[in-house]
Amino acid sequence: MRLVMTEPVEKMERPYARRWWALLVLCLSLLIIVMANTALTVAAPDMTEDLGLSSADLQWVIDGYTVPYAALMLLFGAVGDKYSRRGALLLGLGVFGGGAVLGSFADSAATVIAARAVMGTGAAMIMPATLSLLAATFPRGERAKAITVWTATSGVAIAAGPLVAGALLEHHAWTSTFLINVPIAVVALVAAVVLVPPSRAARHGRIDYVGGLLSVVWIGALVYMIIEGPHFGWHAKAIAAAVVAGVGLALFVAWELRHPRPVVDVRRFTDRGFAGANLAVALFFLAVFGAFYYLTQHLQFVLGYSALETGLRMLPLAGAVFAGSALTGFLTPRVGMKWTVTAGMVGGTAALALLTRIDASSSYVDFVAPLMVLGLAIGLALSPATDAIMGAFPESELGVGGAVNDTSIELGGSLGIAILGSLLATSYSGHLSDATAGSKLPASALETAQDSVGAGYTVAQGLGEKAQQIAGQAAQATDPQQAAQLKAQAGQLASGARQMADAVGSSFSDAVAHTSLVGAIVLGVGTVLVAVLLPGRKSAEPVSEAEEEKELVGTR
């Protein structure tokens, strides 16, 4: 057996014998870049306390990863197609691991944000490379099954991130959630050299760098606007980003329509199957990332679970993803991708609708059914949608195809966190104001508590500690009148602490229900649009080699 795999997959006369082992390496690479985001939601409280992060700092710690990740994928996908898809994977793993090392030594908000940006840049190389290598390595007859495994890995990583982070945080600092990525990245890098065959487009013209740079500008500006506007207000930065995104998109489309070899042929979006599949992926991840954002907070803050306990309670979602993936592998060849994708989106809508029942008396049991339905829906819908997107690209553009799919994921996820997260914050703040109306709580305490559910419980805890401190002073007071006054003050503060804690829990539960209702409406409307767009039993037609050759002739 060769120690280093050097034979390009394009020169193999028959399917690569160790392709399923190669898929395992690609899935491992995918696993760590998805877990890097979901694990952070659990590590965020410890990181915030240790580094003294503001809410704005924490938001950019999370989204410092997202902006370069989303913006650079199209360009990196095209570069990988031309030069080396495996090379892009290896370089991405190295950059990602380097960013993780930097994050593990971070001692300030700026350093953590920089580390996350480096990791996001590495992820932008890895993500499209995994999908393009998968498509290049597997024959068309097995590709759908391999993509099913790939998408199942993505769904499982969403739930596995909090579990791994929670286990680490039981005995280690938050920096361990960065450092754990390093040995995994090293293993994936070495295994890729041994098991994943090199791959590049057999025929590829010059890279459209102008189109690639325009894609970086408009996607980066759009994601920045999505993050900045809802969270920090529509000030000059957000408005400027919106203008740059709009102008950049217009220039990108105009350039790509005129270029003989565009980085991505925007005419593909006129195909109903291709457009519908991308819309399905974006809307689904809008719902999934948005729901995950507030579910982990509810489990940790309102129900009081530790980081590890939160991760364990997300496992029903992971198990359901596997079940849904197995089901879609059976159903899609028989009924067509339109029906499995639509059924998955209906399931996602139902999961969000179930979350509208959450209130102050809800326990973890009330979350099990929504988690399982959501996981089943992920497994059911995403694989056939991804397969349809990849099938629309010729072999010479598999990296770009993977980047288009992954950009839809990231744009949808960013919108989900921004829109549903902003709605959650507004709803929570309003409910908390109503719940504490007429109370004798200090205005400053209420204002602080309205910032987030974590801040609300911190305020309640602070009032309780102050009550205990004053009660201790009352017990030591020698003047009976003074002791009575201190005791009354302590009782008032203790009552305020209980009232604040109850109000925070009920307000956040109501906000979860309200936000889930809006999410269900958005996904429900999107489901109807996707069902109309997707063709019956036909997905987006694969581009034949003859068509590809004809396209190439026009560029010479």
N, C-alpha and C positions, 0 to 999 in steps of 0.2 A: 504493500500500500504506500502511495506517495506521501511524503511528509508535507510537501507543499503542492497544492493543486494549481497547476500551471496551464492545463489545456483549456482554451476558451470554449465556452458552451456552444458557441456558434459553429465550431469545427467538429463537434461530435456527430457521428453518423447515426447514433441512436440516443434515446433519452439517458441523461446522466444517472448512473446507477445509485449514487448516494444523494439523490436530490431531496429525499425526506429528511436526511440528516442536515443537509444545507438549510432546509426550511426551519429546522429547530434553531439553527444559529441566527437566521433572520428574525425569527420570533423572539429570541432572547434579546436581540438588539432593539427590537420594537418595544419590548417589555420595559426596559429601563428608561426610555425617553418618555413613555406615557406615565410611568410611576413617578418620574421626577416632578411632575405637576401634582398628582393626586396625593403623594406623600407629604408635600409641603403644607397642605391644608391641615394636617394633623400636627406637624412640627411648628406651625406658625405661632401658637401661643407662647411656647418656650422661647422661640427666637425673638418675639416681640419683647418679652420681659428681660431677656439677657442683653439685647442691644438697645433697648429703649426706643423701639421703632414707633413712629407715628402711624396713623391709619394710612396716610399717603405713602409713607415708606413701605409699609407692608404690601400695599396694592402694587407698587412697582417691583417689589421683590418677586411677587407672583407673575406679573406681566412683563418683567424684563426678559423672561424666557420666551414669551409668546410673540413679541414683536419681531425679533430676528428670525424666529422659527417660521412664522407664517410668510414673512416678506422674502426670504431667500430661497424657498424651496423650488420655485419654477426655474430660476437661473441655475441652481445646483443640479437639478434634475437634467437639464439640457447639457451641462458640462459633463455629468456622469455618462450620459448616452454617447457623447462623442469620444471621450477619452477612456474612462473605465468606471463601470458601475461598482465593481468591487473596490476599486481604489477610493471612490467617494465614500463607501461604507467604512473602510479602514480609517481614512482620514477623519471622518465624522466621529468615529468611536474614540480616536485619539484626542480630538478637540473637546468632545463631551467629557471624557475622563479628566482632562486638564482643568476644565471649568469646575468639575466636582472637587478636585483637590484644592483649588483656589477658594471655593465656598467653605470647605471644611476648616480653613484657617482664617476665615473672615472675622473681623472684629468691629465692623461698622456697617451701616446700611448701604453705603456706596460700594463697599467691597462685595457684599452679598449680591447686590443688583448686577454688578459687573460680572460676577461669577455665573449668575443665572443667564446673562446675555451670551456669555461664551458657550454655556451648555446649550442654549437655544440655537446658536449658530451650528454647533455640532449636530444637533437634532435635525436641522434643516438639510444636512447632508445625508444623515442616516435614513430618515423616513422614506423619501422617494426611492433611495437605493434599495431598501428592503423589498419594496413592491415591484420595482423593475427587475431585480434579480430573480424574484419569485417567478414573474411572468416569462423571463427569458429561459429559466432553468426547467420549467415544467411544460410538457406538451399541452396543447390546447385542451385535450380531453381530460386532463387532470388539473387544469389551472383553477377551475371553479372550486374544487375540493381543497386545494392548497390555499386559496384566498379565504375560504371559510375558516381554516385553521388560523390564518393571519388575523382576520377580524375578531375571532374568538379571543385571541391573545390580547388584542387591544381592549376588548371589553373586560377581560379578567384583570388586566393591569389597573383599570380604574378602581376596582375593589381591592386589589392586592397592595396598592400603594399605602393606604392607611394602615393596613395590617402589618406590613414590614416596618413602617415608620413607628407604629405603636409599640412593636416588640423592641425596637432599638431604644426608644425613649424610656422604657421601663428601667434601664440600667445605664444609659449613656446620654450625653448631651445632644442637642439638636444638630450639631455638626456631623454626627454619625449618619444622619439621613443623606448628607452629601457624600460622605466618604464611602458608604456602602456601594455606590455606583462604580467606584474605581475597579475593584477586583472583577465585577461583572463585566465591565467594559473590556478589561484585559482578556478575560476568558473568551468573550465574543470575538475580539480582534484575532486572537490566536486561532480559534476554531474556524473563523472565516477564511484565514489563509490556508488551512488544511482541508476544509470541506466545501467551501463555496467556490465554484469555478469562475474565472474571470469572464467578464462580459462587457461588450460595447457594441454600438450599432455597426452593422456590417457596412452600411453606406450612410454617411452623414455629411451634409454640407457644412459650410461655415456656420458657427453659432451666431445667432442674432443677439449680440450683446446689447445693442440699443434697446431692443424689446425687453431683454432680460432686466436691464437696469430700470426701465420704466415700470416693469412689474414690481421691482423692489420698492420703488418710490410710492406707487399708488396703493399697494397692499400694506406696506409699512405705515403709511399715513392713515389709511382706513382703520387699521387695528389700533393705532395710537388714538384716533378720534373716538373709537368705540370704547376705549378704556378711559380716556380723559374726560369726555363729556358727561356721561351718566354719573361717574364717581365724584368728579371734582368741579362740575359746573361747566356751562357752555361759555367759557371765557375765551380770550384771544387765542390761546394755544389750541383749544379744541376746534375753534372756527377755522383757524389757519390750516389745521390738519385736514378738515373737511374740504376746504378749497383745494389743497394740494392733491387729496385723494381723487376728487372729481376731475380736475384738470389732467392729472396723471393717468386716470383711467381712459379719458377721451383720447389723449395722445397715444396711449398704448394700443387701443383698438384701431385707431387710424393707421398707426405704423404697422401693426400686424396684418391689416387688410391689404396693405401695399407691398409688404416684404415678400420676396419669392420663397423664403424659407423661414417663416416666423418661429419664434420660440414656442408659441402655441397657436394653432389655427383657430381663431375665435369663431370662424364659421361653424365649427362643430356644435356650438351652443344653439344653433338653429335646429339641430336634430332633437326631436322630442324625447327620445330615450336617453340621450346623453344629458340634456338639460334637466330632465326629471330625476335622473339618478343623482346628479350633483345637488339638486335642490333637496332631495331626500336626505342625503348625507349631512348637508349643512343644517337643515331643520332638526334632524335627529340629535345631532350633537349640541345644538342650541338647548334642547330640552334636557339632555343627559348632563352636560356640564353645569347648567343652571341649577338643576335639581340636586346634583351632587354637592354643589357649593353650599346650599343651605341645609341639606340633610346631615352632613357631617357636623355642622355647627349645632344643630338641634340635639344630636346624639351626645355631643360633648358637653355643651353648656346647659341645656334645659334638662336632659335626662341624667347628666352627671357622670357619663362614662369616661374612663381614662382613654388615652390614645390607643392602647392595645385593645381595650374592650370595644372601642368604636370600630377598629379594623375588623375584629372578629364578627361584629354584627353587620358588616357589609358583605359577608361571604354568601348569603343567599343570592345576591345579585350575580356573583361570579359563577355559582353553580347553575343558575338559570341561563347565563350566557352560553355555557356549554350545551345545555339542553336545546336552546333555540338554534344554535349552530348545527347541531345534529338534525334538527327538524327541517331547517332550510335546505340542507344537503339532500334530504329525501323529497321535499315538496317542489323546489324550484325546477328541476328537470321535468316534472310532471304537470305543473300548473302555470309555469312561467314566472319570470321575476316580478312582473307587475303585481301579481297577487301576493307573493311573499313579502315584497317591500311594503305594499299597502297594508297588509295584515300586521307587519311589525310596527308601522307608524300608528295604526289604530291601537295596538297594544301599548305603545308609549303614551299616547293620549289618555288611555284608560288608567295607566299608572299615575299620571299627574292628577287625573280626576279623583283617584282614591286618596291622594294626599290632601285634597280639600276638606277631608273629614277630621284632620288633625286639630286638636284643641288642647287646652291646659291640662285636661285629664288623660291625654293619650300616653300610652306606654310604648315600649319597643314593639310589642305585638302588633300594634297598629301600622308599623312600618314594614313588616315582613312581606305582606301581600304586594304592596307597591314595588318593593325592591325586586321581588321575584318576577312580577309582570314586566317591569322595566328591563331586567336582564334577559328575559325570554324575547322581548321585542328587539333588543340590540342584536342578539344572535340571529334572529329571523330576518331582519331587514338589511343589515349592513353588508353582508357578504355578496348577495346578488347585485346590490347597487354598485359596490366596488368593482365587481366583475364586469358589469356593463360599462363603467367608465374606462377600465383598462382595455376592454375589447374594442373601444372606439379608436385606439391608437395603433399605428404600425409598429413593427418590431424595432425600428430605428428611433422611436420616441417613447419607449416604455418608461424611461425616467421622468419625462415630462408628464406622461399619463399618471404616474404615481404621485407626482407633485400636484397635479390638478386635484386629484382625489384628496390628498392630504391638506391642501389649501382650503378646500371646502370644509373639511373637519375643523381646521383651526379657526376659520372665519365664523363658523357656526358656534364653536365652543366659546370664542371671545364674545360674540353677541349674547350668548346665553348667560355668561357670568356678568357681563356689563348690564344688560337689560333686566334680567330677572334679579340680579344682585342689587341693582339700583332700586327696583320696585320693592324688593324685600326690605331694604333699609328705610325707604320712605314709609312703607306700611307699618313697620315696627315702630318707628319714631312717632307716627300718628297715634297708633294704638296705645303706646306707653304714655303719651301725653293725656289721652282720655282716661286711662286706667288710674293715673295718679292725680287727676283733677280734684281739687278741694283738699288735698293732703297738705301737711305742714312741712313737706320735704323742701330743703333749700333749692332755690332755682338753679344754682350752679351744679348741684348734684344731679338734678333731673336732666340738665343740658348734657352733662357728661354721659349719663346713662343712655341717652338717645343716640349716641354715636354708634353703638353696636351692642349685640347681646352680651359679648364678653365684658364690655365696659359697664353695662348695666349690673351684672353680677358683681363686678369689682366694687362698684359704688355701694351695693347692698352689703357686701362683706366689710367694707370700710366703716359703714354706719354701725354694723354689729360689733366690730372691734372697738369703736369709739364708745359704744354703750357699755361694753365690758370694762373699759378703762375707767369710765366715770362711776360705774357701780363699785369698782374697787376703791375709788376715792371716797365714795359715800360710806363704805364699810369702815374706813379708817378715820372718818371725820369725828371730832369730839363734840362739835356743836350740833345738837339735835335738829335745829332748824336748817342748818347748812346740809346736814346729812339727808334730810327729807327732800330738800330742793335737788340735790345731786341724784338722789334715787328716782325722783320724778323725771328728771332730765334723761337719766339712763333708760328708764322705761319707755319714754317717748322715742328715743333713738332706736331702741330695740324693736319697737312697734313699727317704726319707719323702715328699718332694715327688712323685716318680714314682709311688709307691704311692698317694698321695692322689689324684693326677690320674686314675690308672687306676680307682681305686675310685669316684670321682665319676662318671666316664663310664659305667662298667658299672652302677652303682646307678641312675642316671637312666634308662638304657636299659631296665633291668628294671622300673622304675616306670612308664615309658611303656607297656610291654607289659601290665603288670598293670592299669593304669588303663583301657587300651583294652578289655581283656576285660570289665571291669565296665560300661563304656560300651556295648559291643556287647550285653551281656545286657539292660541297661535299654532300649536302642532296639529290641532284638528283641522283648521283651515288649510294648513300646508299639506295635510294628508289628502284633502280633496284635490288640490292643485296637482300634486304628484300623481294621483290616480288618473287625472285627466291627461297629463303629459305622457305618462309611460305607455308604450304600445302594448298590445295584447300579449302574445306569446313571444314577441320578438324584442330583444334588447338592442342597444346600439350596435350597428353592424361592424364587425372587425374590418380593419383596412387590409385589403389583400396585398400580397407582395407586388402584383402587377400594378396596382394603383400607386403603391409606394414608388415603384420604379418610374412610373409616368411622372409623378410629382418631382422626383429627383432630376429627371431629364430637363424639366423646366428651369432648374436652378443652375444648370451648367452653362 
